[in-house]
Amino acid sequence: MTQQLPLYLSAQVRAMDEHAIASLGVPAGELMARAGAAAWRLLQLRWPKARVIGVACGPGNNGGDGYVLARLARAAGHTVRVVTPPGATPRTAPARAALAAWRQAGGSVIAFDGLLPEADVWVDAIYGIGLSRAPSEAAQGMIERINASRAPVLSLDVPSGLDADTGHAEGVAVRATVTLSFIGAKRGLYTGMARDFDGEVLLDRLDLKIGAFDDITPAACLCVPEGLVRWLAPRHANAHKGEHGHVLCVGGEEGMGGAVRLCAEAALRTGVGLASVATRQSGVAALVAARPEAMTHAVEDADALRPLIERATVLAVGPGLGQGDWGLALYREALTSGKPVILDADALNLLSLQPRRVPQAILTPHPGEAARLLGKDKRDVQADRFGAAEAMAQRFGCVVVLKGAGTIIAAPGEIPAVIGAGNPGMATGGMGDVLSGVIAALLAQHLPPFQAAVAGALLHSAAGDAAARVGGERGLLPSDLFPHLRRMANPE
């Protein structure tokens, strides 16, 4: 996979398909033949011992791809069982031709009657990219049976039931082992609910010329850990701490000092020159003992915070801040300072109570915080994560990091980025505090805000994956990321 993979909307992929037919001289039937052949090659590679192949075909071109695969599998000597929803007659000429070729080769089609035949592997070719609603009743039954089988599943283009643009499912969806996308990568497959259904996602461009679609602006870009090197160049030999910025972490209300400590240590492990902490008097001794490298100050009011802000390059506000009078006073002082600021946790909750544009900020909400910022239900945010991230970026006029599976970074005038790293073990308290420190450190080291947010979220997620490989996902602690942050912040 490249360092950044362009991601597209379903309408854009359809436009690519039409361009290939009209301008590149590749007939629609040939594109379908290439898709079916690519899927068959992948199936043989992944499941070489499979002898009975089940193919669930729908009425569109996705079903046509399935008929091509079925014919190739039968020609190779495999037993192939093709099942369709009742009345699912192919709607397009290429799909009708593929079905005719399947029948001419001696194949038959079974109308789904509530039961599926046994198969070593199931191929999902029911809907593809064309679905933006719940599956039909007949298709729903097929999907439920496919999911209930113990056979692995290869989905063609998109697991049936998922919206290719949002990754959300209005009803049931196929739970794929592997998803093979064609021509262009679909935006919705890399975030939110889709990550529970699409398994390993691969892309086959169907031998279309590289650069043939350069005039189509991606709807998003997928960023993977190999790309970190572009943002984290080695330091020059004569470097000094003043060149690498000063992060001030603001938070740590009574009983919540651990959050701001995690933020400060994350900033240090990500290479900031100096890290300070503004916290309650009661938390100073513990923080100094635990992390003496963080310059810790007792701050009981906004007046005491002001001189610390003046010395800082970047502020990280919110970890353990609380929403009481103390936290509110420090939050307001930070926002009026004009300094670049990362807003997380309670700072986001305070912003939601009195919304205002904060162009100097990077917001790092989880879906619940995002819902409060937008005045929506959390389910609405998760149903269209791209839309939610972009709406927050426009409303608050700043960079937004919408956390979750497939974290999304959006900003006015920028193509959204999706983070292709991270794991479920990171769904634990304190991970967001670490992320705030990481992003703040990269911003202090002179990365522009959008790039600092993308690189920070990617570094944070990659470190989480590295930590999970050591001891597993369950029981992963935010502090487990620190040694990996340091190592990965220095890519070779």
C-alpha positions, 0 to 999 in steps of 0.5 A: 500500500502506498503512503497515502491511498486516494479514497473516492465516493461511489459517484466518482468511481462510477465516473471512472468506470464511464471514463474507462469505457468512453475514453480508454476504450475498455468495454463494460463487459471487459471491465466486468471480466477483469473484475471477476478474474481478479476476484477468482485469482484472489480466492485461489490465493487465499483459500487454495484448499476450497473446492465448493464455492458459493456465489451470492449474486444480485441484480446489478453489475456486482452480480455480473462480477460474481457470475464471471467468477463462478464460470472461471471457478467451474472451468477450473474443476470446482463445484460452484453454487450460485444463489440469487434473491428471488426475482433478481434478474440482471438489470444491466447488459453486461450482467445479463451477458455474464449470466448467459455465459454462466448458463452456457458453461453449464452453470445453474442458478438457485433462487434463495428459499431461506437456506443456503447450500454448503460452501467452503468459501462464499463470494458476496456479489449481491449489491456492491457500491449501489446500496444506500438503503437497507437491503431488500427482505430477500437479500437480508435473509441471504446476508444473515445466512452468509454471516451465520455460515462458518465459511470465509467470505470474499466481498466484491467491491463493498460488503453488501449492506454497507454504504460505500460513501459512509461505511454505515449500514441501515440494516444487515451487512455481510461480514467479510473476511476479505473485501476486494475493491475495484478501480478506486478505493471506496471512502466508506470502507475505512472508518466506523461501522465498516471496520466491523464488516469489511475485514482486510480491504484490498484494491485491484485497479483492473489494469487501467492506466496509472494516472487515468483518473488524476483529474478526479479529486479524491474525497479523502486519503488513507494514511498509513504508518509508512508515511510518517517519515514525510513529517518526522525528518531527522534533526540536524546535529546542532539542534537545541531544545528551543527549536522544538517548541514548548507545550503547556498542558492545562488540566488536572482538576482534583482527582484527575491529575493522571490525565494531564500527566499522560498528555505532558509525557506524550508531548515529551516522548514525541520530541517537544523541547519543553513541556510544562503543566498547569494543574491544581496544587494538590497534583503537583507533588505526584506529577513531579515525582512521576515525571520530573521532566515536565515543569509542573506549576500550581495554578489556581486561577487565570491570573496564575496561568497567564505568564505560563501561556506567554512562555508556551508555543502550543497549549493542550487544554482539557485533560482532566480539566473538569467543567467547574469554575476552575476549569472554565476560567483556565479554558477561557484564558487559553482561548483568549490568548491567541496561542495555538491550542489543542482542545480535548475532553472537558475543553470540548464540552465547555466549547459545546456549551458556548459554541464559537469559532476557534481558528487557532484550535485543533479539536479532538472529539470522540463521537459522543463529544462530537455529537454535543458539539454538533447538537446531534445524537451520537448515532447520527455522527457515527452514521456519517463520520465524514459528514460530521467531521467536515461539519465541525471543521466548518462550524468551528473554523479549525482542524478536527480529529474525529476519533474512533475506528478509522479516525478522520481529520478534517479542516476547511479547504483540506481533503479529509484524511483517514488513519489506517492504523489503530486497534480496539485495545485503544478504546480505554480512558486516557488514550485521548490525553496521549493523543492531545500531547502527541499532536501538541508536540508536533504542532510545537515542532513547526508542523502546520495544524492540519499536518500536525493533526494527521501525523499525530493521529497516525503516530498515536495509532501506530504506537497503539498497534505496536504496543498491542503486538507486544501483549495483546489488545485487551488490557492495553494502557495509554502509558504502554504507548510511550516507548513506541511513540519515541521509537516511531517518532524517529523513523529510519 
